[in-house]
């Protein structure tokens, strides 16, 4: 397996590298996945992210396989480029410490329920009394101006509320199943990172901070309904909901003579090429179902069945080679295991081995994309719980003796040296 190798950068090297968000400090009170994805994005671009954790840590520290307790795979893949401050925010002393840190922060990002934050004295109005230009980002399950405001939100629940299991059942075996990927959390996390960047840019231009609410339900409703609002888009309505092409039951990997292949015949040109490939070059002009994307969408089920019957006659290798030569979009059907050996991911440096001071060597994934001047980079490995508490508090002006006293009182948590 071909992977790049990367060791933890020195502090000097990290400062010398080009980081577009260098000098931006984020107080990160997020847990599990949606919020940590957001703040990892910001950390990758150079922001200093202080991950404020309860004394027992973010629950994602236990998600998935682990070789060291509290440093499971689920945590490693959404918490690089962060420092960990373990603190009891329910204690007056703990809250006071956080308020002190707010005064030196640029953004405060949390997925704690707004009412719980208010009980802790950490609502937007509380914090701007100490930092008027603070960018305050609240990641919530549902917009706080609707009847779902206080409901708990998890990826599965949001999928259900947005009809995704219903759509899966419609194209599958009738059983409403969740997608086996936490796309709700991950996509909203990226959206929240973009919103934070926009607010920081506004602050740079005007000096004004602001409060931002990013709801999972409404954010992902735009994604689902962007595909499926259909005829209900118009008033009066012009037809049914549901995008027929992606709801075709035959829209799946096609079975070949010896396996499966992913094949997409989409444009007019691709259909002409495909029909020539299977020996029916004249069919396009004589079959109205094929002529134009609107007709093909209406007849998506029948056309998927047509392709399935053709594909079954040849091997996977034949289809991959023939479609490549005919410029018809196709890809192999990976498993999770075979994806690790994908030649494109290898060539692009997607996977890399990194040396963590506690976990040891593990496989990480590079931030995707290419930048000519300000590439994202790994400046810090995912932190141990409380691994940076001492340094953060001393940097904020607290004496080492006071930090030790707070640790003995279980107001803060410090990882062992």
N, C-alpha and C positions, 0 to 999 in steps of 0.2 A: 504494500500500500504506500503510495507516494504522498507524503505530507511535509509541509514546511515545519521547521523547528524554531521555536522562539522561547527565549528565557525571559524572566521577569526583568524589565528594564530598570536601570539605575535611576535614582531620583534626578540626577543631573541630565541623563539622556532624555528622560521624560520631559523635562523643562525645555530642552533644546529642540525637541521635535515640534513640527508645525501643528498647532491645535487651535482650531478656529474659536472654540469656546474657552480657551485658557483664561483664567481670571474670573470665571462665573462659578459661584458656589451654590449648590443645590442641597437643601435639606430634604431628604427622601424618607418620608414616613409611609412607604408602601410595602406590601407583602404579597406573597404568592407569585403572580405572574403578570397581570396587566400593568400594574404600576412599575415593578422592576424592569419590564421590557422598556417602558418609557424612559426610565432614568438611566438604564444601560446605554440606550441610544445617545443620550446627552453626554454620558461619560466617555463614550467612544470618540466623541468629537472634542474632548478635552476639558469638559466641565469637571470641577471638583464635586463629587457626589458623596455626601455624608449620609450613609444608610443608618437611620435611627431605628433601632430594634428594641423590642421588649427584652427583659432579662432572659427569657427562654427562647428568644430568637424568632426569626421569620419561619413560619411553618414549612416553607418550601425547602428549608435546609434538610428536611427528611423525605423529600419526594424523589423516588427512583433509587437506583443503585448507588451505593456509597462504599468507599474504602476507609473513610474517616467519618465518625459520627458528626452530624451537623454540616457536612459538606457534600451532600448528595448531588447527583448529576443534574437534577432539576434546578438546583440552586446555582451551580457553576455556570450554567448556560444563560443566566439572566442577571448576573450580579458582578460581572467584571467591572473594572474601573470605578470601584467604590471603596469607601472606608466605612468600617462598622463602629458605631457608637451604641453600646448597650445601656439602656437607661429606663428607670421606672417612672414613666410620665404621670402615673397616678399619685405620686408623692409630690408635695409642694416643692421640695428641693429639686426633683427631677424636672418639673415644669419650669422652674426658674432657670435651670441650666439651658433648657431649650430656648427660652425667651432670649437669653443672652446670645445664643448662637444665631437666632433669627436676625439680630441687629447687624450681623456681618454677612448675611445671606442675600442672594439675588432672587431665589425662587424657593418656594415651599410646596412640595408635591405630596399628596396623601391619598390613599384609598380607604382611610378610616371613615366610617359613616359620619356625615356632618353633625348629627346630634351628639355623637360620642365625642367628637372634637370640641364641640361647644361646651360639653360638661367638663372637659379638661382645660377649658380656657384657651383653646387654640383655634377658635373660629377666625375668619378673616378679619372681622372687626377688632378682635383682641390683638392680633399680630400687627396690624397696620398702625396701632397706637405706638408701637415700638419701631416699626420700619415702614414708613408711609409709602415707599415706592416698591414694596414687595410684590412679586408675581406669585399669586396664590392659586395653585391648580388642585382642584378636587376631582378625583376620579370616582364616579358613583355608578351604581347599577342602573338607576333610572333617574331621569330629571326630577329635581326636587320640587317642581311645581305641578306634579301630577299625582294621581292616587297610588302609584306604585312606589312612591318616594322612599318608604321605609322598608321595602322588601329586600331580603338578601339577594345577592346576584352572584352566580357562578356561570362558567362557560356553558354547561349543560342547560341551565335554566334559561339563559338568554337564547340559546339555540331553539329551545322549545317555544319560547315566547315569540320567536320570529318565524315559526312554521318550518324550520329547517328539517326536523324529523319527519314532518308531514310530507315534505317534498321528497325526502329519501324514500319514504314508504311508497309514494306514487310511482317512482321509477324503479323500485325494487320489488321486494316480496310482500309488500303491504304492511311490514312492521315498521313503526316510526322509530328509527334509530338516530342517535347523535352522530355527527361526524367524528371520526377518531383522531381529530387534531384540534387543539385549543385555539382555533382561529379567532374566536370572539375576543379573548384576552389579548392575543398577540396583535391583532389589527388595531384594536382600540388603544393599546399601548403605543404603537407607532403614531396614531393620530394625535394622542396626547402629547407626544414629544414634539410634533409639528406645531401644535397649539402653543406649547411653552416657548418654542423658538420665536414664533410670531409675537408673543407678548413681550419677550425680552428685546426684540428689535423695536417694538413700539416704545418700550421704556427708554431704550438708547436714544431714540429720536425725540421723545417728548419729556422724559423724566417721570412719566406716570407708570405706576404699577397698576395691577388690576386683579380681580378675582375671576377665575375661569372654572366652569363646571363641564366636565366631559362625561356624559352618560353612556354606558355600554349599550343599552337597549336602543336608544335613538340613533346612536352612531352606526350600529350594525343594521338597523332598519333601513338606512339609506342604501346600504350595500345590497340587501336582499331585494328590496323593492325597486332598486335601480335595474335589476334584471327582470323582475316579475310584475311590476305594476301594470305594464301592458296597456290594454284598452281602458283601464280605469284612470290612466293618466289624464284623459280628456274629459271635459264637462260640456255637454253630456258624454257619457262613456261611448267608446267606439268599438268595444269588443271585450273579450275575456282577459283575465289576469293570467300570468304564466308565460314564460318564454319557451315556446314549443321545442326549439332545437335542443336546449339543455335539459328539457323534461322528456325527451324521447327515451323510451325504455331501452332502445338499442345503443344509446350513447354510453359506450363502455369500451374497454380494451377488447379488440377483436381476436377471436380464437383463430390461430393459424393451423397448418397441418401438424405442427410439432410444438406449439406454445401459444404465445399471445404477442400482439403488437398494438401500439397506440398510433392511430392513423386519423388524420384530420383533412377531409376534403371540403374546402370552404368557399373559395372564390370561383368565378366562372372559369378562369384559366385552369385552376386546379382540377375542376370537374372534367374539362376537356382532356387534360393530360391523363387523369385517372382512367377515363373510359377508353382512351387509346391503349393504356397499359393492359387492360383486361380484354382487349380485342373487340370493343364495341364503340369504335370511334364515331360512328354515325348517330349514336343514340341521343346525344345532347340536343341536336337540332329537332329531333322528332319527339322528344319527351318534355312536355310543358312543365312537369314537376321539377325539372333540373334547371330551368331557365330563370335565373335571377334569384337573389338571396331570399326575397319574400316568398316565392313559390317553394323554395327548398325548405324554408322554415315551416311552412304549412304541412309539408309532406315529410318531415324529418324522420318519423318512425319508419316509413316505407323505405326511405333512402338508407337509413342505418341497416335495415334488414338486407338490402341489396349489397351493401359493402360487406356485411358479415358473410354472406354466401360466397362472395368472391375471395375474400381473405382466407377462408378455410381451405382453399384449393392449393395454397402454396405454403412454403415454410416461412418461419420468422425471418431468417437470413435473406431469403428471396425478396420479401417485402421491404425490408430495410434497405437493401441495395437498390431495388427497382425504384422505390419512391425517392431515394436520394438522387438518382440519375434523372428522374422525371420532375424533380423539384416539387414533390408532394410532401407536405409536412408529416413527419413520422418520428416516433421515438420508441426505444425499447421499453418494455414494462419492467420496472425495477421492483425488487423486494427491498425491505429496509436494509438487509445485509448487503445486497449487491450495490445499493446506492453508495455505500462506503468506498467502492472501487470504481465509481463512475469516472471515466477518463477526463471529462470536461472539468469536474470538480477538482480533480488532481492537478490538471494543467493550470487552473485559475488560482491555485493556492488556497482553496476554500478551507480544507482541513489543515490543521497544524497541531503539532504536539507542543505543549507548553509545560514548563517546570514550575509547579506550585510548591511553595515552601512547606506546606502541611500535607497536601493531598499527594504530592509527587507528580509524576508525569501523567498528563491526561490529554485527550483529544478535544480541541476547541474548534470553533467555527469562526472564521474571519468575518468582520462586517462586510457585507456584499458591496460591490461597485468599485469604481476606480476614480481617483481624484488626482489632478495634476499638481495641486499645491497643498491642500489641507486634508489628507487622508485620515480616516479614523484609525485609531491605534489602541493597542492594549498597553496601558500605562501601569495598571495595578491588577493583580490577580484577585479573584473573588475572595472577600475577607473572611477570616474567622469571626465568630460572634464576639463582639467586643474587642476585636483585635487592634482597633485604633483608638479606643476610648481614652487611654492615658494621653496619647499624643495630641488628640483633638482638644482635650480639656486644658492641657498645659499650654498649647498654642493660644488658647482663648484667655490665658492669664491666670489659671488656677495653679496652685502649688502642687507639687508631687505628693506632699503629705496630705493635703486636702483630698486629692483623688483617692489615695489609699483609704482614708477615713470613709469616704462615700462608698467605696467598694465593700468595706467591712459592714457598712449599714445596709447593703444591698439596694442602694439607690442607683448605682451604676455597676456595670459588669465589665471587668477587664480580663481579656484572655491572658493565660500565663505566658511569660516571656519565653 
